[in-house]
């Protein structure tokens, strides 16, 4: 069904979008310009989505958000490290 | 049901998280450090989520992603403007 594929495409896009940001932070070793509150709030939200997917046994939500969490956490840690300098 | 509230909390967090980033871009007039591919891919994904919510008549998905799109687009436009300088 078309709508299912649109959902899959949406999940793949919003999940993989963080890869270029992780790469940029890793390459430049800089997080200037990135908002720390954004990644704190976003990370919390993605954590809740992961719990939601786990409780509902919804593999798509669980998988997409676990991957997003793995991508968002290094950005968040880099930001916290940068602010502490 | 607890799981429903976790879902609502997740949606509120991942949606509102972009507010501090929009504010930071607006205040500093700078997008250095932000990944352009990230916001291009993320914006596309959120657009697909909005279409998905519309087609399924799922008000929660439709509302959350419409708001996210409204927050992500100004960041994306600011990045494109910055790169063209």
N, CA and C atoms of all chains as a GROMACS GRO file, in nm:
protein
  510
    1UNK      N    1   0.085  -0.121   0.000
    1UNK     CA    2   0.000   0.000   0.000
    1UNK      C    3   0.088   0.125   0.000
    2UNK      N    4   0.052   0.222  -0.084
    2UNK     CA    5   0.134   0.342  -0.101
    2UNK      C    6   0.163   0.411   0.032
    3UNK      N    7   0.061   0.422   0.116
    3UNK     CA    8   0.076   0.496   0.241
    3UNK      C    9   0.182   0.432   0.333
    4UNK      N   10   0.190   0.298   0.329
    4UNK     CA   11   0.290   0.227   0.409
    4UNK      C   12   0.432   0.264   0.362
    5UNK      N   13   0.449   0.270   0.229
    5UNK     CA   14   0.581   0.306   0.175
    5UNK      C   15   0.618   0.450   0.209
    6UNK      N   16   0.516   0.538   0.211
    6UNK     CA   17   0.540   0.678   0.250
    6UNK      C   18   0.588   0.682   0.395
    7UNK      N   19   0.527   0.600   0.479
    7UNK     CA   20   0.569   0.591   0.620
    7UNK      C   21   0.712   0.540   0.633
    8UNK      N   22   0.746   0.435   0.556
    8UNK     CA   23   0.883   0.382   0.558
    8UNK      C   24   0.983   0.488   0.511
    9UNK      N   25   0.948   0.557   0.400
    9UNK     CA   26   1.035   0.661   0.346
    9UNK      C   27   1.056   0.770   0.452
   10UNK      N   28   0.947   0.812   0.515
   10UNK     CA   29   0.953   0.914   0.620
   10UNK      C   30   1.049   0.871   0.731
   11UNK      N   31   1.036   0.747   0.777
   11UNK     CA   32   1.119   0.695   0.886
   11UNK      C   33   1.266   0.690   0.846
   12UNK      N   34   1.292   0.644   0.722
   12UNK     CA   35   1.430   0.634   0.674
   12UNK      C   36   1.492   0.774   0.666
   13UNK      N   37   1.417   0.871   0.614
   13UNK     CA   38   1.469   1.008   0.601
   13UNK      C   39   1.498   1.072   0.739
   14UNK      N   40   1.398   1.070   0.829
   14UNK     CA   41   1.419   1.139   0.957
   14UNK      C   42   1.526   1.069   1.042
   15UNK      N   43   1.544   0.938   1.020
   15UNK     CA   44   1.646   0.865   1.097
   15UNK      C   45   1.786   0.893   1.042
   16UNK      N   46   1.802   0.875   0.910
   16UNK     CA   47   1.937   0.887   0.851
   16UNK      C   48   1.985   1.032   0.842
   17UNK      N   49   1.893   1.129   0.853
   17UNK     CA   50   1.930   1.270   0.839
   17UNK      C   51   2.041   1.311   0.936
   18UNK      N   52   2.049   1.244   1.051
   18UNK     CA   53   2.149   1.283   1.150
   18UNK      C   54   2.290   1.237   1.114
   19UNK      N   55   2.303   1.145   1.019
   19UNK     CA   56   2.436   1.096   0.980
   19UNK      C   57   2.526   1.211   0.934
   20UNK      N   58   2.481   1.299   0.839
   20UNK     CA   59   2.571   1.409   0.799
   20UNK      C   60   2.605   1.506   0.913
   21UNK      N   61   2.513   1.521   1.011
   21UNK     CA   62   2.544   1.610   1.124
   21UNK      C   63   2.648   1.546   1.217
   22UNK      N   64   2.635   1.416   1.241
   22UNK     CA   65   2.734   1.345   1.322
   22UNK      C   66   2.871   1.355   1.254
   23UNK      N   67   2.871   1.333   1.122
   23UNK     CA   68   2.997   1.338   1.046
   23UNK      C   69   3.061   1.476   1.054
   24UNK      N   70   2.978   1.581   1.042
   24UNK     CA   71   3.029   1.718   1.047
   24UNK      C   72   3.090   1.750   1.184
   25UNK      N   73   3.023   1.708   1.289
   25UNK     CA   74   3.074   1.731   1.426
   25UNK      C   75   3.205   1.655   1.445
   26UNK      N   76   3.209   1.531   1.394
   26UNK     CA   77   3.328   1.446   1.410
   26UNK      C   78   3.445   1.505   1.331
   27UNK      N   79   3.418   1.554   1.210
   27UNK     CA   80   3.523   1.605   1.122
   27UNK      C   81   3.578   1.739   1.171
   28UNK      N   82   3.487   1.828   1.212
   28UNK     CA   83   3.530   1.963   1.253
   28UNK      C   84   3.566   1.969   1.402
   29UNK      N   85   3.522   1.869   1.478
   29UNK     CA   86   3.538   1.870   1.625
   29UNK      C   87   3.476   1.996   1.686
   30UNK      N   88   3.376   2.050   1.618
   30UNK     CA   89   3.311   2.172   1.668
   30UNK      C   90   3.160   2.155   1.671
   31UNK      N   91   3.097   2.212   1.774
   31UNK     CA   92   2.951   2.206   1.781
   31UNK      C   93   2.892   2.347   1.786
   32UNK      N   94   2.977   2.447   1.759
   32UNK     CA   95   2.929   2.585   1.761
   32UNK      C   96   2.816   2.600   1.659
   33UNK      N   97   2.712   2.667   1.699
   33UNK     CA   98   2.598   2.686   1.608
   33UNK      C   99   2.487   2.588   1.639
   34UNK      N  100   2.526   2.471   1.695
   34UNK     CA  101   2.424   2.373   1.734
   34UNK      C  102   2.366   2.414   1.869
   35UNK      N  103   2.236   2.394   1.884
   35UNK     CA  104   2.169   2.428   2.008
   35UNK      C  105   2.174   2.310   2.105
   36UNK      N  106   2.233   2.332   2.223
   36UNK     CA  107   2.238   2.226   2.325
   36UNK      C  108   2.098   2.189   2.373
   37UNK      N  109   2.010   2.288   2.405
   37UNK     CA  110   1.873   2.250   2.446
   37UNK      C  111   1.802   2.167   2.339
   38UNK      N  112   1.826   2.200   2.211
   38UNK     CA  113   1.760   2.121   2.106
   38UNK      C  114   1.795   1.973   2.118
   39UNK      N  115   1.926   1.943   2.132
   39UNK     CA  116   1.966   1.802   2.135
   39UNK      C  117   1.929   1.734   2.266
   40UNK      N  118   1.923   1.813   2.376
   40UNK     CA  119   1.876   1.757   2.503
   40UNK      C  120   1.729   1.716   2.492
   41UNK      N  121   1.647   1.808   2.438
   41UNK     CA  122   1.503   1.782   2.427
   41UNK      C  123   1.477   1.675   2.320
   42UNK      N  124   1.547   1.685   2.208
   42UNK     CA  125   1.527   1.588   2.101
   42UNK      C  126   1.567   1.447   2.146
   43UNK      N  127   1.682   1.438   2.214
   43UNK     CA  128   1.730   1.310   2.265
   43UNK      C  129   1.630   1.248   2.363
   44UNK      N  130   1.573   1.333   2.451
   44UNK     CA  131   1.471   1.285   2.545
   44UNK      C  132   1.350   1.233   2.470
   45UNK      N  133   1.307   1.308   2.368
   45UNK     CA  134   1.192   1.267   2.288
   45UNK      C  135   1.215   1.134   2.217
   46UNK      N  136   1.333   1.119   2.159
   46UNK     CA  137   1.365   0.995   2.086
   46UNK      C  138   1.372   0.877   2.184
   47UNK      N  139   1.423   0.904   2.306
   47UNK     CA  140   1.425   0.801   2.410
   47UNK      C  141   1.282   0.755   2.441
   48UNK      N  142   1.191   0.853   2.457
   48UNK     CA  143   1.050   0.820   2.483
   48UNK      C  144   0.988   0.742   2.366
   49UNK      N  145   1.021   0.781   2.241
   49UNK     CA  146   0.972   0.706   2.124
   49UNK      C  147   1.020   0.562   2.128
   50UNK      N  148   1.147   0.542   2.171
   50UNK     CA  149   1.204   0.408   2.178
   50UNK      C  150   1.128   0.323   2.280
   51UNK      N  151   1.100   0.384   2.399
   51UNK     CA  152   1.023   0.316   2.504
   51UNK      C  153   0.882   0.284   2.452
   52UNK      N  154   0.823   0.381   2.382
   52UNK     CA  155   0.688   0.365   2.324
   52UNK      C  156   0.686   0.246   2.228
   53UNK      N  157   0.784   0.240   2.137
   53UNK     CA  158   0.794   0.130   2.041
   53UNK      C  159   0.814  -0.003   2.110
   54UNK      N  160   0.896  -0.001   2.218
   54UNK     CA  161   0.924  -0.124   2.295
   54UNK      C  162   0.796  -0.174   2.363
   55UNK      N  163   0.723  -0.082   2.429
   55UNK     CA  164   0.601  -0.121   2.502
   55UNK      C  165   0.491  -0.169   2.408
   56UNK      N  166   0.482  -0.106   2.290
   56UNK     CA  167   0.379  -0.147   2.193
   56UNK      C  168   0.426  -0.263   2.105
   57UNK      N  169   0.552  -0.307   2.126
   57UNK     CA  170   0.614  -0.411   2.042
   57UNK      C  171   0.606  -0.374   1.894
   58UNK      N  172   0.621  -0.243   1.866
   58UNK     CA  173   0.618  -0.194   1.728
   58UNK      C  174   0.763  -0.183   1.679
   59UNK      N  175   0.804  -0.282   1.600
   59UNK     CA  176   0.944  -0.295   1.558
   59UNK      C  177   0.990  -0.173   1.479
   60UNK      N  178   0.902  -0.118   1.393
   60UNK     CA  179   0.940  -0.004   1.310
   60UNK      C  180   0.976   0.117   1.397
   61UNK      N  181   0.889   0.150   1.493
   61UNK     CA  182   0.914   0.264   1.582
   61UNK      C  183   1.038   0.238   1.668
   62UNK      N  184   1.047   0.114   1.720
   62UNK     CA  185   1.160   0.078   1.805
   62UNK      C  186   1.292   0.087   1.728
   63UNK      N  187   1.296   0.029   1.608
   63UNK     CA  188   1.419   0.026   1.529
   63UNK      C  189   1.461   0.167   1.486
   64UNK      N  190   1.367   0.242   1.428
   64UNK     CA  191   1.399   0.376   1.377
   64UNK      C  192   1.452   0.465   1.490
   65UNK      N  193   1.386   0.458   1.607
   65UNK     CA  194   1.426   0.548   1.715
   65UNK      C  195   1.552   0.503   1.788
   66UNK      N  196   1.578   0.372   1.790
   66UNK     CA  197   1.704   0.325   1.848
   66UNK      C  198   1.820   0.377   1.765
   67UNK      N  199   1.806   0.368   1.632
   67UNK     CA  200   1.913   0.416   1.543
   67UNK      C  201   1.931   0.568   1.560
   68UNK      N  202   1.818   0.641   1.564
   68UNK     CA  203   1.825   0.786   1.582
   68UNK      C  204   1.896   0.821   1.713
   69UNK      N  205   1.864   0.748   1.820
   69UNK     CA  206   1.926   0.772   1.950
   69UNK      C  207   2.077   0.753   1.943
   70UNK      N  208   2.119   0.648   1.874
   70UNK     CA  209   2.262   0.619   1.858
   70UNK      C  210   2.332   0.731   1.780
   71UNK      N  211   2.259   0.797   1.690
   71UNK     CA  212   2.318   0.906   1.611
   71UNK      C  213   2.315   1.039   1.687
   72UNK      N  214   2.210   1.060   1.766
   72UNK     CA  215   2.192   1.188   1.836
   72UNK      C  216   2.283   1.197   1.959
   73UNK      N  217   2.303   1.085   2.029
   73UNK     CA  218   2.382   1.088   2.153
   73UNK      C  219   2.525   1.140   2.134
   74UNK      N  220   2.599   1.096   2.029
   74UNK     CA  221   2.735   1.151   2.011
   74UNK      C  222   2.735   1.302   1.987
   75UNK      N  223   2.632   1.354   1.917
   75UNK     CA  224   2.622   1.499   1.894
   75UNK      C  225   2.602   1.568   2.029
   76UNK      N  226   2.511   1.512   2.108
   76UNK     CA  227   2.480   1.568   2.241
   76UNK      C  228   2.605   1.568   2.331
   77UNK      N  229   2.677   1.455   2.333
   77UNK     CA  230   2.796   1.446   2.417
   77UNK      C  231   2.903   1.544   2.370
   78UNK      N  232   2.919   1.558   2.239
   78UNK     CA  233   3.017   1.652   2.184
   78UNK      C  234   2.981   1.796   2.224
   79UNK      N  235   2.851   1.826   2.224
   79UNK     CA  236   2.807   1.960   2.263
   79UNK      C  237   2.836   1.987   2.410
   80UNK      N  238   2.806   1.889   2.495
   80UNK     CA  239   2.830   1.906   2.639
   80UNK      C  240   2.980   1.924   2.665
   81UNK      N  241   3.062   1.845   2.597
   81UNK     CA  242   3.208   1.853   2.611
   81UNK      C  243   3.257   1.992   2.568
   82UNK      N  244   3.203   2.042   2.456
   82UNK     CA  245   3.240   2.173   2.402
   82UNK      C  246   3.204   2.287   2.498
   83UNK      N  247   3.087   2.278   2.560
   83UNK     CA  248   3.041   2.384   2.650
   83UNK      C  249   3.122   2.388   2.780
   84UNK      N  250   3.186   2.276   2.814
   84UNK     CA  251   3.260   2.266   2.939
   84UNK      C  252   3.401   2.324   2.929
   85UNK      N  253   3.446   2.348   2.805
   85UNK     CA  254   3.582   2.399   2.783
   85UNK      C  255   3.604   2.534   2.852
   86UNK      N  256  -0.406   0.540   2.938
   86UNK     CA  257  -0.304   0.434   2.938
   86UNK      C  258  -0.164   0.495   2.934
   87UNK      N  259  -0.076   0.442   3.017
   87UNK     CA  260   0.059   0.497   3.030
   87UNK      C  261   0.131   0.509   2.896
   88UNK      N  262   0.120   0.405   2.814
   88UNK     CA  263   0.192   0.403   2.688
   88UNK      C  264   0.148   0.518   2.595
   89UNK      N  265   0.021   0.554   2.601
   89UNK     CA  266  -0.030   0.665   2.520
   89UNK      C  267   0.035   0.796   2.564
   90UNK      N  268   0.046   0.816   2.695
   90UNK     CA  269   0.109   0.937   2.747
   90UNK      C  270   0.257   0.945   2.710
   91UNK      N  271   0.322   0.827   2.710
   91UNK     CA  272   0.463   0.823   2.668
   91UNK      C  273   0.474   0.867   2.522
   92UNK      N  274   0.380   0.823   2.440
   92UNK     CA  275   0.376   0.862   2.299
   92UNK      C  276   0.354   1.013   2.284
   93UNK      N  277   0.261   1.069   2.361
   93UNK     CA  278   0.236   1.213   2.357
   93UNK      C  279   0.361   1.290   2.400
   94UNK      N  280   0.422   1.244   2.511
   94UNK     CA  281   0.543   1.310   2.562
   94UNK      C  282   0.652   1.308   2.454
   95UNK      N  283   0.670   1.190   2.392
   95UNK     CA  284   0.770   1.176   2.286
   95UNK      C  285   0.744   1.276   2.174
   96UNK      N  286   0.619   1.287   2.130
   96UNK     CA  287   0.583   1.376   2.020
   96UNK      C  288   0.609   1.522   2.058
   97UNK      N  289   0.570   1.559   2.181
   97UNK     CA  290   0.590   1.698   2.227
   97UNK      C  291   0.740   1.730   2.231
   98UNK      N  292   0.821   1.637   2.283
   98UNK     CA  293   0.966   1.661   2.293
   98UNK      C  294   1.030   1.674   2.154
   99UNK      N  295   1.006   1.575   2.067
   99UNK     CA  296   1.077   1.580   1.937
   99UNK      C  297   1.028   1.697   1.851
  100UNK      N  298   0.903   1.741   1.873
  100UNK     CA  299   0.850   1.855   1.796
  100UNK      C  300   0.906   1.987   1.847
  101UNK      N  301   0.895   2.010   1.978
  101UNK     CA  302   0.934   2.140   2.035
  101UNK      C  303   1.086   2.159   2.041
  102UNK      N  304   1.162   2.048   2.031
  102UNK     CA  305   1.308   2.058   2.041
  102UNK      C  306   1.368   2.156   1.941
  103UNK      N  307   1.301   2.176   1.826
  103UNK     CA  308   1.359   2.264   1.724
  103UNK      C  309   1.342   2.412   1.757
  104UNK      N  310   1.256   2.445   1.856
  104UNK     CA  311   1.236   2.585   1.893
  104UNK      C  312   1.368   2.652   1.936
  105UNK      N  313   1.446   2.592   2.030
  105UNK     CA  314   1.573   2.658   2.066
  105UNK      C  315   1.671   2.671   1.949
  106UNK      N  316   1.667   2.576   1.854
  106UNK     CA  317   1.758   2.586   1.739
  106UNK      C  318   1.714   2.699   1.644
  107UNK      N  319   1.584   2.712   1.622
  107UNK     CA  320   1.532   2.822   1.540
  107UNK      C  321   1.571   2.955   1.605
  108UNK      N  322   1.552   2.962   1.737
  108UNK     CA  323   1.583   3.084   1.812
  108UNK      C  324   1.731   3.119   1.799
  109UNK      N  325   1.817   3.017   1.811
  109UNK     CA  326   1.962   3.040   1.803
  109UNK      C  327   2.002   3.092   1.665
  110UNK      N  328   1.946   3.031   1.562
  110UNK     CA  329   1.976   3.074   1.424
  110UNK      C  330   1.927   3.218   1.403
  111UNK      N  331   1.808   3.246   1.454
  111UNK     CA  332   1.748   3.379   1.438
  111UNK      C  333   1.830   3.484   1.513
  112UNK      N  334   1.875   3.450   1.634
  112UNK     CA  335   1.947   3.545   1.718
  112UNK      C  336   2.088   3.572   1.666
  113UNK      N  337   2.158   3.464   1.627
  113UNK     CA  338   2.297   3.480   1.584
  113UNK      C  339   2.307   3.510   1.434
  114UNK      N  340   2.199   3.485   1.361
  114UNK     CA  341   2.200   3.499   1.213
  114UNK      C  342   2.310   3.412   1.152
  115UNK      N  343   2.344   3.305   1.220
  115UNK     CA  344   2.450   3.216   1.170
  115UNK      C  345   2.401   3.071   1.170
  116UNK      N  346   2.445   2.996   1.068
  116UNK     CA  347   2.410   2.854   1.063
  116UNK      C  348   2.536   2.769   1.056
  117UNK      N  349   2.651   2.832   1.080
  117UNK     CA  350   2.776   2.757   1.077
  117UNK      C  351   2.769   2.645   1.181
  118UNK      N  352   2.815   2.527   1.143
  118UNK     CA  353   2.812   2.414   1.235
  118UNK      C  354   2.693   2.324   1.208
  119UNK      N  355   2.586   2.385   1.153
  119UNK     CA  356   2.469   2.304   1.117
  119UNK      C  357   2.494   2.237   0.983
  120UNK      N  358   2.449   2.113   0.972
  120UNK     CA  359   2.466   2.037   0.849
  120UNK      C  360   2.349   2.064   0.754
  121UNK      N  361   2.382   2.117   0.634
  121UNK     CA  362   2.277   2.141   0.534
  121UNK      C  363   2.211   2.011   0.489
  122UNK      N  364   2.289   1.904   0.456
  122UNK     CA  365   2.224   1.778   0.418
  122UNK      C  366   2.131   1.726   0.527
  123UNK      N  367   2.169   1.744   0.656
  123UNK     CA  368   2.081   1.698   0.763
  123UNK      C  369   1.944   1.762   0.752
  124UNK      N  370   1.941   1.895   0.737
  124UNK     CA  371   1.811   1.963   0.735
  124UNK      C  372   1.734   1.938   0.606
  125UNK      N  373   1.807   1.915   0.494
  125UNK     CA  374   1.739   1.878   0.370
  125UNK      C  375   1.671   1.742   0.385
  126UNK      N  376   1.746   1.645   0.439
  126UNK     CA  377   1.691   1.509   0.454
  126UNK      C  378   1.582   1.506   0.562
  127UNK      N  379   1.610   1.575   0.674
  127UNK     CA  380   1.512   1.576   0.784
  127UNK      C  381   1.382   1.643   0.739
  128UNK      N  382   1.393   1.757   0.668
  128UNK     CA  383   1.276   1.828   0.618
  128UNK      C  384   1.194   1.741   0.524
  129UNK      N  385   1.264   1.667   0.436
  129UNK     CA  386   1.196   1.575   0.344
  129UNK      C  387   1.121   1.467   0.423
  130UNK      N  388   1.189   1.412   0.523
  130UNK     CA  389   1.128   1.308   0.607
  130UNK      C  390   1.004   1.359   0.679
  131UNK      N  391   1.013   1.479   0.736
  131UNK     CA  392   0.900   1.536   0.810
  131UNK      C  393   0.784   1.565   0.713
  132UNK      N  394   0.818   1.608   0.591
  132UNK     CA  395   0.715   1.629   0.489
  132UNK      C  396   0.641   1.497   0.460
  133UNK      N  397   0.719   1.387   0.446
  133UNK     CA  398   0.658   1.256   0.423
  133UNK      C  399   0.571   1.213   0.542
  134UNK      N  400   0.618   1.241   0.665
  134UNK     CA  401   0.538   1.208   0.785
  134UNK      C  402   0.406   1.284   0.783
  135UNK      N  403   0.412   1.411   0.738
  135UNK     CA  404   0.291   1.494   0.733
  135UNK      C  405   0.191   1.435   0.633
  136UNK      N  406   0.242   1.395   0.514
  136UNK     CA  407   0.158   1.332   0.412
  136UNK      C  408   0.099   1.201   0.466
  137UNK      N  409   0.184   1.124   0.536
  137UNK     CA  410   0.143   0.996   0.597
  137UNK      C  411   0.028   1.018   0.695
  138UNK      N  412   0.042   1.119   0.784
  138UNK     CA  413  -0.062   1.152   0.881
  138UNK      C  414  -0.190   1.197   0.812
  139UNK      N  415  -0.173   1.276   0.704
  139UNK     CA  416  -0.289   1.324   0.629
  139UNK      C  417  -0.365   1.208   0.564
  140UNK      N  418  -0.291   1.117   0.498
  140UNK     CA  419  -0.354   1.005   0.429
  140UNK      C  420  -0.422   0.908   0.526
  141UNK      N  421  -0.360   0.888   0.643
  141UNK     CA  422  -0.418   0.797   0.742
  141UNK      C  423  -0.520   0.868   0.830
  142UNK      N  424  -0.539   1.000   0.808
  142UNK     CA  425  -0.626   1.083   0.892
  142UNK      C  426  -0.588   1.069   1.040
  143UNK      N  427  -0.456   1.058   1.066
  143UNK     CA  428  -0.405   1.048   1.203
  143UNK      C  429  -0.366   1.190   1.247
  144UNK      N  430  -0.455   1.249   1.329
  144UNK     CA  431  -0.439   1.390   1.367
  144UNK      C  432  -0.308   1.413   1.444
  145UNK      N  433  -0.268   1.316   1.531
  145UNK     CA  434  -0.147   1.332   1.611
  145UNK      C  435  -0.023   1.343   1.522
  146UNK      N  436  -0.010   1.249   1.427
  146UNK     CA  437   0.104   1.249   1.336
  146UNK      C  438   0.101   1.374   1.248
  147UNK      N  439  -0.018   1.408   1.197
  147UNK     CA  440  -0.034   1.524   1.110
  147UNK      C  441   0.003   1.653   1.185
  148UNK      N  442  -0.051   1.670   1.305
  148UNK     CA  443  -0.027   1.793   1.382
  148UNK      C  444   0.120   1.807   1.422
  149UNK      N  445   0.176   1.699   1.480
  149UNK     CA  446   0.315   1.705   1.529
  149UNK      C  447   0.411   1.737   1.414
  150UNK      N  448   0.388   1.673   1.298
  150UNK     CA  449   0.483   1.692   1.188
  150UNK      C  450   0.462   1.823   1.113
  151UNK      N  451   0.339   1.874   1.112
  151UNK     CA  452   0.317   2.006   1.053
  151UNK      C  453   0.394   2.112   1.133
  152UNK      N  454   0.384   2.102   1.266
  152UNK     CA  455   0.455   2.198   1.353
  152UNK      C  456   0.606   2.185   1.333
  153UNK      N  457   0.655   2.059   1.329
  153UNK     CA  458   0.799   2.038   1.309
  153UNK      C  459   0.844   2.097   1.176
  154UNK      N  460   0.764   2.079   1.072
  154UNK     CA  461   0.798   2.132   0.939
  154UNK      C  462   0.809   2.284   0.944
  155UNK      N  463   0.716   2.349   1.013
  155UNK     CA  464   0.715   2.495   1.027
  155UNK      C  465   0.841   2.543   1.102
  156UNK      N  466   0.893   2.459   1.192
  156UNK     CA  467   1.013   2.496   1.267
  156UNK      C  468   1.141   2.465   1.189
  157UNK      N  469   1.139   2.356   1.112
  157UNK     CA  470   1.260   2.311   1.041
  157UNK      C  471   1.284   2.396   0.916
  158UNK      N  472   1.177   2.438   0.847
  158UNK     CA  473   1.194   2.513   0.722
  158UNK      C  474   1.274   2.644   0.738
  159UNK      N  475   1.246   2.727   0.840
  159UNK     CA  476   1.327   2.849   0.855
  159UNK      C  477   1.477   2.819   0.876
  160UNK      N  478   1.508   2.709   0.948
  160UNK     CA  479   1.648   2.671   0.969
  160UNK      C  480   1.709   2.635   0.832
  161UNK      N  481   1.635   2.556   0.755
  161UNK     CA  482   1.681   2.513   0.623
  161UNK      C  483   1.703   2.633   0.531
  162UNK      N  484   1.608   2.726   0.527
  162UNK     CA  485   1.620   2.844   0.441
  162UNK      C  486   1.740   2.930   0.485
  163UNK      N  487   1.759   2.945   0.616
  163UNK     CA  488   1.872   3.023   0.667
  163UNK      C  489   2.004   2.958   0.625
  164UNK      N  490   2.009   2.825   0.628
  164UNK     CA  491   2.131   2.753   0.587
  164UNK      C  492   2.160   2.775   0.439
  165UNK      N  493   2.056   2.763   0.357
  165UNK     CA  494   2.074   2.782   0.212
  165UNK      C  495   2.122   2.924   0.182
  166UNK      N  496   2.060   3.022   0.251
  166UNK     CA  497   2.098   3.163   0.234
  166UNK      C  498   2.245   3.185   0.273
  167UNK      N  499   2.285   3.123   0.386
  167UNK     CA  500   2.422   3.134   0.437
  167UNK      C  501   2.525   3.076   0.340
  168UNK      N  502   2.491   2.962   0.280
  168UNK     CA  503   2.583   2.892   0.189
  168UNK      C  504   2.602   2.968   0.058
  169UNK      N  505   2.504   3.053   0.024
  169UNK     CA  506   2.507   3.126  -0.104
  169UNK      C  507   2.592   3.252  -0.097
  170UNK      N  508   2.627   3.293   0.025
  170UNK     CA  509   2.705   3.417   0.043
  170UNK      C  510   2.839   3.410  -0.027
   0.00000   0.00000   0.00000
